[in-house]
Amino acid sequence: MHTLYGDEARAKIWTLIKDIKVAMMATWDEDSHESHARPMMALETDDFDGTLWFFTGKHSRKADEIRDDHDALLTYADPKAMNYVSVTGRAALVDDRAKIDELWTDYAKIWFPEGKDDPNLTLLRFDANTAEFWEAPNAVVRSVSYLKALVTGDKPDIGTVGRANMQH
């Protein structure tokens, strides 16, 4: 497993996750020590500086768990490309009306029917620390590798496993 650092790490992770619209976000219940995961859609940005933004409800279980324990995990899956990423980081709730205006999309009205002024609306800021990724070769290369493995008995090349440290 190779490790990437800083800008190179952020660029690699962004390449793998930018087109995946929904991630699973796990947070932890301070009392039961159980994790709870739910699908979350990251808000559109042009680049990745280590921070991802989400809209969330101020009064949700997720918000309560983040207030108690800022550790969070995002997992991304792109089964078609066979790329998978898990990102650990710190989550925080942020009440920033200007940032909400900047990131607002009409799609968010599904959850926040009163729009940008919905009293339950807040931002969830996720600051990535580290990530692990599995990146498979394209479909043609995978197919050739599988065929070669059938003929030779060798294991196929199923991809690259890597680690990204985004804090350095």
C-alpha positions in Angstrom: 0.0 0.0 0.0 1.4 3.4 -0.9 0.7 6.6 0.9 0.1 10.0 -0.7 0.4 13.3 1.2 -1.0 16.8 1.2 -2.0 18.3 -2.2 -1.3 15.0 -4.0 -3.5 13.1 -1.6 -6.3 15.6 -1.9 -6.1 15.6 -5.7 -6.2 11.8 -5.8 -9.2 11.5 -3.5 -11.1 14.3 -5.3 -10.5 12.4 -8.6 -12.1 9.3 -7.1 -15.1 10.9 -5.3 -16.0 14.0 -7.3 -18.6 12.3 -9.5 -20.1 10.1 -6.8 -23.1 12.0 -5.7 -23.9 10.2 -2.5 -21.7 8.9 0.3 -22.5 7.0 3.5 -21.7 9.1 6.5 -21.1 7.3 9.8 -21.2 9.0 13.2 -21.0 7.6 16.7 -23.5 7.7 19.6 -21.6 8.8 22.7 -23.8 6.8 25.1 -24.2 3.5 23.3 -20.9 3.7 21.3 -22.8 2.4 18.3 -22.2 3.8 14.8 -25.0 5.1 12.7 -24.7 5.6 9.0 -26.9 7.3 6.5 -26.6 8.5 2.8 -25.5 12.1 2.4 -25.1 14.2 -0.7 -22.0 16.4 -0.7 -22.7 19.9 -2.0 -21.2 20.9 -5.4 -17.7 22.5 -5.4 -15.1 23.0 -8.1 -12.3 21.5 -6.1 -11.4 19.8 -2.9 -9.2 21.5 -0.3 -9.9 18.8 2.3 -13.3 20.1 3.3 -16.7 18.7 2.2 -20.0 20.5 2.9 -23.5 19.0 3.5 -26.9 20.4 4.4 -28.4 18.8 7.5 -31.1 19.3 10.0 -30.2 21.0 13.3 -32.4 18.6 15.3 -31.4 15.3 13.7 -29.8 12.3 15.5 -26.8 12.9 13.2 -26.5 16.5 14.4 -26.7 15.4 18.1 -24.0 12.8 17.5 -21.7 15.3 15.9 -22.2 17.8 18.8 -21.1 15.0 21.1 -18.3 13.4 19.0 -16.8 15.1 16.0 -15.3 11.9 14.5 -17.0 10.9 11.3 -16.4 8.5 8.4 -17.5 8.9 4.7 -17.5 5.9 2.4 -17.8 6.2 -1.4 -18.5 3.5 -3.9 -18.4 3.5 -7.7 -19.2 -0.1 -8.5 -19.2 0.5 -12.3 -15.5 1.8 -12.2 -14.8 -0.5 -9.2 -13.3 2.4 -7.2 -14.0 2.6 -3.4 -12.9 5.2 -0.9 -13.3 5.6 2.9 -12.5 9.0 4.4 -12.0 9.7 8.1 -12.3 13.2 9.5 -13.9 15.6 11.8 -17.5 16.9 11.4 -18.9 20.1 12.8 -22.2 22.0 12.5 -21.8 25.5 11.1 -24.5 28.2 11.0 -23.2 30.4 8.2 -26.0 32.1 6.2 -23.6 33.4 3.5 -22.2 29.9 3.0 -25.7 28.4 2.8 -26.5 31.0 0.1 -23.4 30.1 -1.8 -24.0 26.3 -1.7 -27.9 26.3 -1.9 -29.5 24.2 -4.6 -33.2 23.8 -5.3 -32.7 20.1 -4.7 -32.3 20.9 -1.0 -35.9 22.0 -0.9 -36.9 18.4 -0.7 -35.6 18.3 2.9 -35.9 22.0 3.7 -39.2 23.1 2.2 -38.9 26.6 3.7 -35.7 27.1 1.5 -32.6 28.8 2.7 -34.4 30.3 5.6 -35.7 27.0 7.0 -35.1 27.2 10.8 -33.9 23.6 10.9 -31.3 24.0 8.2 -27.6 24.1 9.1 -24.3 23.2 7.4 -22.3 20.1 8.2 -18.6 20.7 7.6 -16.5 17.6 7.1 -12.7 18.1 7.3 -10.9 15.1 5.9 -7.9 13.7 7.7 -7.0 10.4 6.0 -8.5 8.2 3.4 -8.0 4.7 2.0 -8.8 3.8 -1.5 -9.1 0.9 -3.9 -8.8 1.8 -7.5 -9.3 -0.9 -10.1 -7.9 -0.8 -13.6 -10.4 -0.1 -16.4 -12.8 -2.8 -17.6 -10.6 -3.9 -20.5 -7.5 -4.3 -18.4 -9.5 -6.1 -15.7 -10.9 -8.5 -18.3 -7.5 -9.3 -19.7 -6.1 -9.8 -16.2 -8.9 -12.2 -15.3 -8.4 -14.2 -18.6 -4.6 -14.3 -17.9 -5.3 -15.6 -14.4 -7.6 -18.3 -15.7 -4.8 -19.5 -18.1 -1.8 -19.1 -15.8 -3.3 -19.7 -12.4 -1.8 -16.5 -11.2 -3.9 -14.0 -9.3 -5.4 -11.2 -11.4 -4.5 -7.5 -11.0 -7.5 -6.3 -9.1 -6.3 -2.8 -8.5 -4.3 -0.4 -6.4 -4.8 0.0 -2.7 -3.6 3.3 -1.3 -3.7 5.7 1.7 -4.0 9.4 1.6 -2.9 11.7 4.4 -4.5 15.0 3.6 -3.2 16.9 6.6 0.5 17.1 5.5 
